[in-house]
Amino acid sequence: MKDPKFIDVDGIKTRYFEAGRDEPLLLIHGGHFGSYYSAYHWNLNFDDLSAHFHVYALDKIGQGHTDNPQSDADYTMTKTIEHVYQFIRAVGIQKAVLMGHSRGALPAARIAADHPELVKAVVIVDTNTLAADHPSTPTNFYTKLDENAPPTPNEEFVRREPEANSYSKAHITADLVAEMLNIARLAKIQEARKRMEHLLNRQFLPDVKKKKYETLDMIRDGRLKAPTLVLWGLNDPSAPIVLGHQLFQHIAYAVPRTQFHVFNHAGHYVFREHARELDRVIVDFVRGCSD
């Protein structure tokens, strides 16, 4: 993932990576405005998956090297979903597999429900953003990680979240940390973090909840047509496994071709901690959808 591309998506300069051929697979990373997640979080999966798919991985709006929203009113999940959808149109994807992790799973599921003609299959990875609320979910997990933040982000600070959210730290490689640190020090990311100090509880999280339950209702009512694969880390501290079980049951009730795969000794970063095994599950599942 050394050759980023940029495209204008409704006035938002958007970074993405592209490799491979055959059917498209769009990777949608986690995090929200101002967090240090980016398309580069898929770097342990990207080359392997591009041997089987035409892979796209974008930086979501307000993250990575993609522009921030143009107004405070757009610091919402609604805008994030719209940006991903418009990216699909901008790069000319006709039909794709959508794969979303954490806060990237809700855009994947919602686009699949809103535009079934665009989606061959959906892959959902460890998400309390799409899963229904559950009392086992820690409410202050991410808030605690931001306590006593240094004036200028340093390596120790950007490592906090992946270290706290992982079963094994082996996947937290020097190149990932360097990429996160580079992103953390971007003026636009620091600006997005300042905006979210005021907008997170007042605007962003209420919109997330609204979109979550709208989407779950749409799934229940049969609006999600695409075969769906749910992947989870058994040891996820921020999105406990019970959320995965409940989400799988909710989707399986309405979507006949639904599978649930759990990886032992894996946390929220299951897609990095068990990259090769997880990639094989995805390839086999999507191939099965063509049978």
C-alpha positions in Angstrom: 0.0 0.0 0.0 2.6 2.5 -1.1 0.8 4.1 -4.1 -2.2 6.0 -2.9 -4.6 7.6 -5.3 -6.9 10.6 -4.8 -10.4 11.3 -6.2 -12.9 14.1 -5.7 -16.1 12.7 -4.1 -18.6 15.5 -4.0 -16.0 18.1 -3.2 -14.1 15.9 -0.7 -10.6 15.0 -1.7 -10.5 11.3 -0.9 -7.5 9.0 -0.6 -7.7 5.4 -1.6 -5.6 2.4 -2.6 -6.5 0.0 -5.4 -5.0 -3.3 -6.6 -6.0 -6.6 -8.2 -8.6 -7.5 -10.8 -11.9 -9.4 -11.2 -14.8 -8.6 -8.9 -14.5 -5.5 -6.6 -14.1 -5.7 -2.9 -14.3 -2.4 -0.9 -12.6 -2.2 2.5 -14.2 0.3 4.9 -12.0 0.9 8.0 -13.2 1.7 11.5 -12.9 4.8 13.7 -14.7 8.2 13.4 -13.8 11.8 12.6 -10.3 12.6 13.9 -9.4 9.0 15.0 -6.2 7.5 13.7 -7.8 4.6 11.7 -7.2 4.8 7.9 -7.2 2.6 4.8 -3.7 1.5 5.9 -5.1 -0.5 8.7 -5.9 -3.1 6.0 -2.2 -3.4 4.9 -1.8 -7.0 6.3 -4.8 -8.1 4.2 -4.6 -5.9 1.1 -2.1 -7.8 -1.0 -3.5 -11.2 -0.2 -7.1 -10.2 -1.0 -6.0 -8.4 -4.2 -4.9 -11.8 -5.5 -8.6 -12.7 -5.6 -10.4 -9.4 -5.9 -10.2 -6.0 -7.4 -9.6 -4.4 -4.0 -10.3 -0.8 -3.1 -9.6 0.7 0.4 -10.6 4.3 1.1 -9.9 6.7 3.9 -13.4 7.7 5.2 -14.3 11.4 5.4 -12.5 13.2 8.1 -10.0 10.4 8.6 -6.6 9.5 7.1 -5.7 11.8 4.3 -9.3 12.4 3.2 -10.7 15.9 3.6 -12.7 16.8 6.7 -16.4 17.5 6.4 -17.2 21.0 5.0 -19.4 22.0 7.9 -20.1 20.9 11.5 -23.5 19.6 10.4 -21.7 16.9 8.4 -19.9 15.4 11.3 -22.4 12.5 11.3 -22.6 8.8 10.4 -25.2 9.9 7.8 -22.5 11.8 6.0 -20.0 9.0 6.4 -22.4 6.6 4.8 -23.1 9.0 2.0 -19.4 9.6 1.3 -18.7 5.9 1.0 -21.7 5.5 -1.3 -20.6 8.4 -3.5 -17.0 7.0 -3.6 -18.4 3.7 -5.0 -20.1 5.8 -7.8 -17.1 8.0 -8.4 -14.7 5.1 -9.0 -17.3 3.4 -11.2 -17.9 0.2 -9.2 -21.0 -1.6 -10.6 -21.3 -4.3 -8.0 -19.0 -5.1 -5.1 -18.4 -7.0 -1.9 -18.5 -4.5 1.0 -16.3 -5.3 4.0 -16.6 -3.0 7.1 -14.8 -3.1 10.4 -16.1 -1.5 13.6 -17.5 1.9 12.6 -17.1 0.9 9.0 -19.6 -2.0 9.3 -22.6 0.3 9.6 -21.9 2.0 6.2 -21.4 -1.4 4.6 -24.7 -2.8 5.9 -26.7 0.4 5.2 -25.5 0.8 1.7 -26.3 -2.9 1.0 -29.8 -2.3 2.4 -30.3 1.0 0.5 -28.8 -0.2 -2.8 -29.0 -4.0 -3.1 -28.2 -3.8 -6.8 -24.7 -2.6 -5.9 -23.8 -5.3 -3.4 -22.8 -9.0 -4.0 -22.0 -9.8 -0.4 -21.4 -8.1 2.9 -18.6 -8.8 5.4 -18.9 -7.4 8.9 -16.0 -7.4 11.3 -16.2 -6.7 15.1 -18.7 -3.8 15.4 -20.7 -2.4 18.3 -21.7 0.4 15.9 -24.0 -1.9 13.9 -24.8 -4.4 16.7 -27.7 -3.6 19.0 -26.7 -2.0 22.3 -25.9 -4.5 25.1 -25.0 -3.9 28.7 -21.7 -5.8 28.4 -20.3 -3.2 26.1 -17.9 -0.9 28.0 -19.2 2.7 27.8 -15.9 4.5 28.5 -13.4 2.3 26.7 -12.3 4.9 24.2 -12.7 7.9 26.5 -10.2 6.4 28.9 -7.7 6.0 26.1 -7.8 9.7 25.4 -7.1 10.7 29.0 -3.9 12.8 29.5 -3.3 13.1 25.8 0.1 14.8 25.0 -0.1 18.2 23.3 1.6 16.7 20.2 0.7 13.0 19.5 3.6 10.7 20.0 4.3 7.0 19.4 3.1 5.9 22.8 -0.2 7.7 22.5 -1.1 6.4 19.0 -0.3 2.8 20.2 -2.8 3.1 23.1 -5.9 2.1 21.2 -4.5 -0.9 19.1 -2.7 -2.2 22.2 -5.8 -2.0 24.4 -8.0 -3.5 21.7 -5.9 -6.5 20.7 -5.2 -9.9 22.1 -1.7 -10.0 20.7 0.4 -6.9 20.0 2.4 -8.6 17.2 0.3 -7.0 14.5 1.1 -3.5 15.7 4.1 -3.2 13.4 6.5 -0.3 13.0 5.0 0.7 9.7 1.4 0.8 11.1 2.5 3.0 14.0 4.4 5.3 11.7 1.3 5.7 9.5 -0.9 6.4 12.5 1.6 8.9 13.9 1.8 10.7 10.6 -2.0 10.9 10.4 -2.3 12.0 14.1 0.0 15.0 13.4 -2.0 16.2 10.4 -3.5 19.6 11.0 -6.8 18.5 9.6 -7.0 15.5 12.0 -6.2 17.7 14.9 -9.0 20.0 13.8 -11.4 17.1 13.4 -10.6 16.0 17.0 -11.3 19.5 18.3 -14.6 19.5 16.4 -15.6 16.1 17.9 -14.9 17.4 21.4 -18.1 19.5 21.0 -20.0 17.3 18.5 -19.4 13.7 19.7 -22.2 13.5 22.3 -24.4 16.3 21.0 -24.6 15.2 17.3 -22.4 12.3 16.2 -23.4 9.6 18.6 -27.2 10.3 18.5 -26.9 10.1 14.7 -25.0 6.8 14.9 -27.8 5.3 17.1 -30.5 6.5 14.8 -28.8 5.0 11.7 -28.0 1.8 13.6 -31.6 1.0 14.6 -32.9 2.2 11.2 -30.5 -0.3 9.6 -31.4 -3.1 11.9 -35.1 -2.5 11.2 -34.3 -2.6 7.5 -32.5 -5.9 7.9 -35.4 -7.4 9.9 -37.8 -6.3 7.2 -35.8 -8.0 4.4 -34.1 -5.0 2.9 -30.7 -6.6 3.1 -30.5 -9.1 0.3 -26.8 -9.9 0.0 -25.2 -12.9 1.6 -23.6 -11.8 4.8 -20.4 -13.0 6.6 -19.9 -11.9 10.3 -16.4 -12.2 11.6 -15.4 -11.7 15.3 -12.6 -11.9 17.7 -13.5 -14.0 20.8 -11.5 -11.8 23.1 -12.6 -8.4 21.8 -12.7 -6.0 24.8 -14.6 -3.1 23.2 -17.1 -5.2 21.2 -17.8 -8.3 23.3 -18.6 -11.5 21.5 -22.2 -11.5 22.7 -22.8 -8.6 20.3 -21.5 -10.8 17.4 -23.9 -13.6 18.4 -26.9 -11.3 18.6 -26.0 -9.5 15.3 -25.6 -12.8 13.5 -28.9 -14.1 14.7 -30.6 -10.8 13.7 -29.2 -11.0 10.2 -29.6 -14.8 9.8 -33.3 -14.5 10.5 -33.7 -12.4 7.4 -30.8 -13.4 5.1 -30.7 -17.2 4.4 -27.0 -17.2 3.4 -25.4 -15.8 6.6 -22.3 -17.2 8.3 -20.6 -16.4 11.7 -17.0 -17.1 12.2 -15.2 -16.6 15.6 -11.5 -16.5 15.9 -10.0 -17.5 19.3 -7.1 -15.4 20.8 -8.2 -12.3 18.8 -9.5 -8.9 19.8 -11.0 -6.0 17.9 -8.2 -6.3 15.4 -9.0 -9.8 14.4 -8.5 -8.9 10.7 -4.8 -8.2 11.5 -4.2 -10.7 14.3 -5.4 -13.6 12.1 -5.0 -12.0 8.7 -4.3 -15.1 6.5 -7.0 -17.3 8.1 -9.5 -14.5 7.9 -8.7 -13.7 4.3 -9.3 -17.4 3.4 -12.7 -17.4 5.1 -13.6 -14.3 3.0 -12.5 -15.8 -0.3 -14.3 -19.1 0.3 -17.5 -17.3 1.4 -17.6 -15.0 -1.6 -16.8 -17.9 -4.0 -19.7 -19.8 -2.4 -22.0 -16.9 -3.2 -21.4 -17.6 -6.9 -22.5 -21.2 -6.7 
